[in-house]
Amino acid sequence: MAGLGPSGDDPSGNGPGTAGLGPSGNGEPQSGAESEWAALRRVAGLRMLASDGVWVRGSDARRFLQGQVSQDISELGAGQAADTLVLSPQGKLDAWARVVCVSEDTFLCEISRGFGPGLLERITRFRVRVKAEIEAVAEPWEIHVLGVRGPLAHEVAAFIANRLHAVLEREGEPGPVVVAAEASWPGLAGSDVIWLGKAGIGGELVNALPLGELDAGVLWCGEDAWESARVEAGAPVMGAEITPSTIPAEVPGLLERAVSFVKGCYTGQELVARLEARGSRVAKRLCGLVVEAGAGDAGRDAGLAALTAGSILQEAEGGKVIGSVTSTAWSYGLRGAVGLGYVHRSIEAGETVRVVGAQPVIRVMGLP
């Protein structure tokens, strides 16, 4: 971890397993999730990320969104994107999304798959006497997101975005909207290539590009390798680390990435501003978790069984409940089970805790 120290065709459209994309190999050929994880750490890994989209279009679109999101989009130009929070009036997190500027009066809000309907309802709820149309991206179109992570992520994403734009423009796709957006994880560079296209063919379209011109170490990644690198890095996702009960200050780095403290008023601003003024001191914080027992490949099943999403954490001695687990994965770097979870501020980084009803010791690690 930055904070913690399946091969074959993927039916979701994530490309041809671990086959190298470039003209020559680097080192001994490998296969499987571990080689995909190595690509993420050493070169770059690719994965199609399921997403929903919400259009906001009209002469008042920019002004309206500026009052609904935590990020300052007043100067966001066509082809640019910015992470943002969408908050309830009480300051709780309704959504962590990304605003893509398509043109001066057209914006596309991108969010993880399954959370689009909630984002649409939340944005529409506050539309009053506003000249803006708000609607979901719907068939036959779909918002496609290609995640790229690793040391060469920005270069690889720029290469793919440029060629995608040419293809979509030639084929007359809507827009075309192609954006390479910043998406780094703590300690691991990242970029997401976002475009609007026909539903269900995102991975096929990418594979039709001249990917052989990329470094041979660039690989398509399955969920196992991708989640391993994400959890190691301490990167949150909607539905796991970020839920309606999350206070933004509980997630390290989220405020810096998705909130402007110099823009004007927006819905939910009061709680965020008050916490920031008090040093963002909250009762719990997102931390890394490392299972110390059952390490090594032979202990993989035992380690992952001991640390599961939703598990309740307690003090190592005394049994007081101090948090819960949000995500888990097998770390190919540490050769052990790792996770993310919210832990009470009384527990310092380096201290140990236990899962209620389980024996293995779990060490709490700070995140960047």
NUSEMI-437637 format. One record per residue (C-alpha): residue number from 1; x, y, z; residue in three letters. Coordinates in steps of 0.2 Angstrom, whole numbers, always signed. Example, Ala and Ser with C-alpha at 12.3 -4.5 7.8 and 13.67 -1.06 7.14 Angstrom:
1	+62	-22	+39	ala
2	+68	-5	+36	ser
This chain:
1	+0	+0	+0	met
2	+5	+18	-2	ala
3	-2	+18	+15	gly
4	+2	+0	+19	leu
5	+19	-1	+12	gly
6	-39	-71	-70	pro
7	-32	-73	-86	ser
8	-43	-75	-102	gly
9	-56	-64	-110	asp
10	-66	-54	-98	asp
11	-85	-54	-101	pro
12	-87	-37	-95	ser
13	-76	-30	-110	gly
14	-60	-28	-101	asn
15	-50	-35	-115	gly
16	-39	-50	-119	pro
17	-33	-56	-102	gly
18	-15	-53	-99	thr
19	-9	-53	-116	ala
20	+4	-39	-119	gly
21	-1	-24	-129	leu
22	+16	-19	-136	gly
23	+28	-26	-149	pro
24	+41	-33	-137	ser
25	+41	-41	-120	gly
26	+49	-35	-104	asn
27	+57	-49	-94	gly
28	+50	-67	-93	glu
29	+32	-70	-99	pro
30	+19	-71	-85	gln
31	+1	-74	-84	ser
32	-13	-71	-72	gly
33	-18	-58	-59	ala
34	-1	-56	-52	glu
35	+7	-51	-68	ser
36	-8	-39	-70	glu
37	-4	-32	-53	trp
38	+14	-30	-58	ala
39	+9	-20	-74	ala
40	-1	-8	-63	leu
41	+14	-6	-51	arg
42	+28	-5	-65	arg
43	+21	+1	-81	val
44	+2	+3	-83	ala
45	-14	-7	-82	gly
46	-31	-5	-91	leu
47	-48	-9	-85	arg
48	-66	-4	-92	met
49	-75	+4	-77	leu
50	-94	+3	-77	ala
51	-101	+21	-75	ser
52	-117	+30	-76	asp
53	-120	+48	-84	gly
54	-131	+63	-81	val
55	-133	+77	-93	trp
56	-135	+95	-88	val
57	-138	+106	-103	arg
58	-144	+124	-105	gly
59	-140	+142	-104	ser
60	-140	+141	-85	asp
61	-131	+124	-84	ala
62	-115	+130	-77	arg
63	-122	+142	-65	arg
64	-134	+129	-58	phe
65	-121	+116	-56	leu
66	-109	+128	-48	gln
67	-121	+129	-34	gly
68	-124	+111	-32	gln
69	-106	+104	-32	val
70	-91	+106	-20	ser
71	-79	+109	-34	gln
72	-76	+126	-43	asp
73	-82	+123	-61	ile
74	-84	+141	-66	ser
75	-68	+141	-77	glu
76	-69	+123	-82	leu
77	-66	+122	-101	gly
78	-72	+111	-115	ala
79	-63	+94	-114	gly
80	-59	+97	-95	gln
81	-65	+87	-80	ala
82	-65	+89	-61	ala
83	-69	+77	-47	asp
84	-83	+84	-35	thr
85	-94	+80	-21	leu
86	-113	+82	-21	val
87	-119	+85	-4	leu
88	-135	+85	+6	ser
89	-140	+101	+14	pro
90	-134	+93	+30	gln
91	-116	+90	+22	gly
92	-117	+72	+20	lys
93	-111	+64	+4	leu
94	-125	+60	-9	asp
95	-112	+57	-22	ala
96	-94	+57	-27	trp
97	-94	+61	-46	ala
98	-84	+69	-60	arg
99	-90	+84	-70	val
100	-85	+84	-88	val
101	-87	+100	-98	cys
102	-93	+96	-115	val
103	-96	+114	-121	ser
104	-100	+131	-113	glu
105	-118	+126	-109	asp
106	-117	+107	-109	thr
107	-110	+96	-94	phe
108	-109	+77	-92	leu
109	-109	+71	-74	cys
110	-100	+54	-73	glu
111	-102	+42	-58	ile
112	-99	+24	-54	ser
113	-112	+12	-61	arg
114	-128	+10	-51	gly
115	-127	+28	-43	phe
116	-133	+37	-58	gly
117	-151	+37	-53	pro
118	-148	+44	-36	gly
119	-137	+58	-43	leu
120	-150	+62	-56	leu
121	-163	+63	-42	glu
122	-152	+73	-31	arg
123	-148	+86	-45	ile
124	-165	+87	-51	thr
125	-172	+90	-34	arg
126	-164	+107	-32	phe
127	-169	+113	-50	arg
128	-180	+128	-47	val
129	-183	+141	-61	arg
130	-167	+136	-70	val
131	-165	+135	-89	lys
132	-157	+118	-89	ala
133	-162	+101	-95	glu
134	-156	+87	-83	ile
135	-157	+69	-89	glu
136	-148	+52	-88	ala
137	-137	+46	-102	val
138	-148	+32	-110	ala
139	-148	+20	-124	glu
140	-142	+19	-138	pro
141	-128	+29	-130	trp
142	-118	+25	-115	glu
143	-104	+34	-105	ile
144	-88	+23	-106	his
145	-73	+25	-94	val
146	-57	+16	-97	leu
147	-46	+16	-81	gly
148	-28	+17	-83	val
149	-16	+16	-68	arg
150	+3	+14	-66	gly
151	+19	+24	-69	pro
152	+15	+27	-87	leu
153	-4	+30	-85	ala
154	-4	+48	-91	his
155	+6	+44	-107	glu
156	-5	+28	-111	val
157	-21	+37	-108	ala
158	-16	+52	-119	ala
159	-12	+40	-133	phe
160	-28	+31	-132	ile
161	-39	+47	-130	ala
162	-31	+55	-145	asn
163	-34	+39	-156	arg
164	-52	+37	-149	leu
165	-56	+55	-153	his
166	-51	+52	-171	ala
167	-61	+36	-173	val
168	-77	+43	-165	leu
169	-76	+59	-176	glu
170	-74	+49	-191	arg
171	-88	+38	-187	glu
172	-100	+52	-182	gly
173	-102	+48	-164	glu
174	-110	+61	-153	pro
175	-98	+75	-149	gly
176	-87	+67	-150	pro
177	-83	+68	-131	val
178	-66	+61	-126	val
179	-58	+67	-110	val
180	-42	+60	-102	ala
181	-46	+65	-84	ala
182	-34	+64	-69	glu
183	-38	+49	-58	ala
184	-22	+45	-48	ser
185	-23	+34	-33	trp
186	-11	+38	-18	pro
187	+6	+34	-24	gly
188	+0	+27	-41	leu
189	-2	+38	-56	ala
190	-19	+37	-65	gly
191	-30	+44	-78	ser
192	-48	+39	-84	asp
193	-52	+40	-103	val
194	-70	+45	-104	ile
195	-81	+45	-119	trp
196	-99	+44	-125	leu
197	-102	+30	-137	gly
198	-114	+16	-142	lys
199	-118	+5	-127	ala
200	-109	-11	-124	gly
201	-94	-9	-135	ile
202	-82	+1	-125	gly
203	-69	-13	-123	gly
204	-70	-18	-141	glu
205	-67	+0	-147	leu
206	-52	+1	-137	val
207	-45	-15	-143	asn
208	-47	-10	-161	ala
209	-35	+4	-158	leu
210	-16	+2	-162	pro
211	-12	-4	-145	leu
212	+4	-12	-151	gly
213	+12	+4	-151	glu
214	+11	+5	-132	leu
215	+25	-2	-120	asp
216	+24	-21	-120	ala
217	+21	-21	-101	gly
218	+4	-13	-103	val
219	-9	-26	-99	leu
220	-28	-27	-97	trp
221	-32	-31	-79	cys
222	-45	-41	-70	gly
223	-55	-37	-55	glu
224	-43	-46	-43	asp
225	-27	-37	-48	ala
226	-36	-20	-50	trp
227	-44	-22	-32	glu
228	-27	-27	-25	ser
229	-19	-11	-31	ala
230	-33	+0	-26	arg
231	-34	-6	-9	val
232	-15	-6	-7	glu
233	-16	+12	-12	ala
234	-30	+16	-1	gly
235	-41	+23	-15	ala
236	-60	+25	-10	pro
237	-74	+20	-21	val
238	-93	+24	-21	met
239	-103	+11	-12	gly
240	-89	+5	-1	ala
241	-78	+18	+7	glu
242	-90	+32	+1	ile
243	-109	+31	+6	thr
244	-122	+43	+12	pro
245	-116	+41	+30	ser
246	-98	+47	+25	thr
247	-92	+64	+31	ile
248	-80	+70	+18	pro
249	-66	+74	+31	ala
250	-66	+56	+36	glu
251	-57	+51	+19	val
252	-39	+56	+18	pro
253	-36	+67	+2	gly
254	-54	+68	-3	leu
255	-57	+87	+2	leu
256	-41	+92	-7	glu
257	-46	+83	-23	arg
258	-65	+87	-24	ala
259	-68	+103	-14	val
260	-65	+121	-17	ser
261	-63	+132	-2	phe
262	-63	+148	-12	val
263	-79	+147	-22	lys
264	-95	+154	-18	gly
265	-110	+145	-9	cys
266	-116	+128	-13	tyr
267	-128	+115	-5	thr
268	-120	+106	+10	gly
269	-105	+118	+11	gln
270	-108	+123	+30	glu
271	-102	+107	+37	leu
272	-87	+105	+26	val
273	-81	+122	+29	ala
274	-84	+121	+48	arg
275	-74	+105	+49	leu
276	-60	+112	+38	glu
277	-59	+127	+50	ala
278	-57	+115	+65	arg
279	-43	+105	+56	gly
280	-55	+92	+49	ser
281	-55	+83	+66	arg
282	-68	+69	+65	val
283	-72	+54	+76	ala
284	-66	+41	+63	lys
285	-55	+40	+48	arg
286	-52	+29	+33	leu
287	-37	+18	+37	cys
288	-27	+3	+29	gly
289	-28	-14	+37	leu
290	-16	-28	+36	val
291	-19	-46	+43	val
292	-3	-51	+52	glu
293	-8	-69	+54	ala
294	-10	-81	+39	gly
295	+2	-72	+28	ala
296	+10	-80	+13	gly
297	+1	-88	-2	asp
298	-4	-103	+8	ala
299	-13	-92	+20	gly
300	-23	-83	+7	arg
301	-40	-91	+10	asp
302	-38	-89	+29	ala
303	-32	-71	+28	gly
304	-46	-66	+17	leu
305	-59	-76	+27	ala
306	-53	-66	+43	ala
307	-55	-49	+35	leu
308	-71	-46	+25	thr
309	-81	-31	+20	ala
310	-94	-27	+33	gly
311	-84	-35	+47	ser
312	-84	-25	+64	ile
313	-67	-21	+72	leu
314	-64	-20	+90	gln
315	-49	-16	+101	glu
316	-36	-30	+102	ala
317	-38	-30	+121	glu
318	-54	-25	+129	gly
319	-66	-28	+115	gly
320	-73	-11	+113	lys
321	-80	-8	+95	val
322	-69	+4	+86	ile
323	-73	+3	+67	gly
324	-78	-7	+52	ser
325	-71	-15	+36	val
326	-76	-7	+19	thr
327	-65	-17	+6	ser
328	-53	-31	+6	thr
329	-41	-39	-6	ala
330	-26	-50	-8	trp
331	-10	-40	-8	ser
332	+3	-47	-21	tyr
333	+16	-35	-13	gly
334	+14	-40	+5	leu
335	+8	-58	+1	arg
336	-6	-56	+13	gly
337	-24	-50	+16	ala
338	-26	-31	+16	val
339	-41	-20	+18	gly
340	-48	-3	+21	leu
341	-60	+2	+35	gly
342	-65	+16	+46	tyr
343	-57	+17	+63	val
344	-60	+28	+78	his
345	-47	+42	+80	arg
346	-42	+34	+97	ser
347	-33	+20	+87	ile
348	-16	+26	+81	glu
349	-7	+20	+65	ala
350	+3	+5	+69	gly
351	-9	-1	+83	glu
352	-17	-18	+82	thr
353	-36	-23	+82	val
354	-46	-38	+79	arg
355	-62	-42	+69	val
356	-76	-47	+81	val
357	-77	-66	+82	gly
358	-60	-69	+73	ala
359	-43	-72	+80	gln
360	-30	-65	+68	pro
361	-22	-49	+73	val
362	-25	-34	+61	ile
363	-13	-19	+60	arg
364	-20	-2	+57	val
365	-10	+8	+44	met
366	-12	+27	+40	gly
367	-16	+32	+23	leu
368	-7	+46	+13	pro
